[in-house]
Amino acid sequence: MLGLARSVQFDRTMKTPVDITFRGMPVSPAVEETVNRWVDRLVDANDRIQRCSVVIEVPHRSSRQGQTFHVRVEIAVPDQLIEVSRDPGLDHGHEDVYVAIADAFRAARRQLQDHAQIQRGEVKLHA
C-alpha cells in the first residue's frame, strides 16, 4: 500500500507512545521495529519522554536513480517539543531508509541531551 499509513504503537517497557507515519512508500514492519528500537534508546537516555512521532517519506518521485528518504522526529518532553528533520539533500547515504532513520535519531538524541543540560542548569543562558 502506497501513500499515507499510520501505525501507533506503545513501547511495552516504558509506555512511550510512538506514532510512525509512512508517506510515499509502503508500510514496513522491519522499519517500524527499527524506529521502536531507536525510541527505546532515547527513552534509556532520557526517561522524561512523553511521546514520539516519526514521519518517514520519499519526498520526490523523480526518474533519477535511487530515491532518498526524509525522516522527521518529534519528541515531547514535559516542557518542550523537540523537532528534528533530516532532509537528504545530496547525501546519497539517505537512499537507505535505515541510515536516514539513524541520522535523525542521533540528531534527536543530541538535542535531548542539550535540553537536559539546560534543565539541570549546566548551560549558561545569555540574557
N, C-alpha and C positions, 0 to 999 in steps of 0.2 A: 504494500500500500504506500503510495507516494503522497506527499503533502503533509498537512499538519496532523500530528498524532500526539496525544498526551498520555503520560504514564505517571501516576502519583504513587509513590512507594514510601513506606515507612521503614526506617532503619530499625532492625529488631533490638539492638542493644541500647541505643541512646534515644530512640523515639524521635529522631530528627526527620521532619517531613522533607522528602525530596521530590521535586517536580521536574520531570525530564520531558522536553518538547523536541520533536524532530520536525524539521521543515525541509522540504525538497528532497527527502531521502526516506527510504523505508525504515520502519521501527526495527531496532536490532537489540535482542536480549543481551548479546555479548557487550554491546556498547553501554546498555543500561547497567550491567554488572560492573563494568569498569568505572562508570560515574559513581556508583554506590560505594565502591572501594575508595575512590578519591574523597568522597564526602566523609567516610569513616575516618580517614587520615586527618581531615580538617577538624573533625569533632575531637579526635585524640589530642590535637594541638590546642584547641580552644573549645571547652565544653559549654560555652555560652551561646552557641549557635542555635537559633530558634527554628530556622527553616533554610532550605537551599533550593533555588530554581536554576535549571540549566537548559539552555537552548542550543541545539546543535543543528546547523543548517548548511546547505550548499547554496551560497548566495547567487551565483550566476551559472546558468546552463549554457556555456558557450561551446563552440565546436573545437576549441583547443584541447590538446591532450592533457589529461589529469585535471580533476576538479579539486579545489581546495575547500576546507571546512572552516566555518566561522563558529566559534564557541563563545557563548556569553554565560557568565555565572553571577548570580545574585545571592548574597548571603545576608540573612537578617540576624543581627545580634541585638541585645536589648535596647541600645540607644542609637543604632545606625544601620543603614543598608549599605553593604559593601558590594560594589558592582565592578566586574572585570569583563572586558570584552577583548577577545583575541581575534583580530582581523588578519587573515593570512597575508595580505599584501603580496609581496614577491617571494614569500617563504614557501619553498616547494616542500618543506617538511610537513606542512599542513595539508598535503594531499593524502596523508594518513590520518584518519579521524582520531586515532589513539594519541598521536603526537600533539594534535591540536588540543585535545582534552587535557593532556598532561601540562602543556604550556599554560593553559587558562587556570588550572588548579594550582600550579606553582605560583602564579601571579596572585591568585586569591589568598594563598597561604601567607605570602609576604605582606599583603595588605592587612590580613587579620593580625599578624604579628605586630605590625606598626600600630594598629588600633589598640591592641592590648598594652603596648608600651605607653601610649598616650594615656590610657585609662589608669595605669599604675603610677603615672606621674614621672616616668623615666625620661620623657622627652620634654624639653622646654618649648613652650609655645610663645611666639612673639606677639606682642600687643598689637 
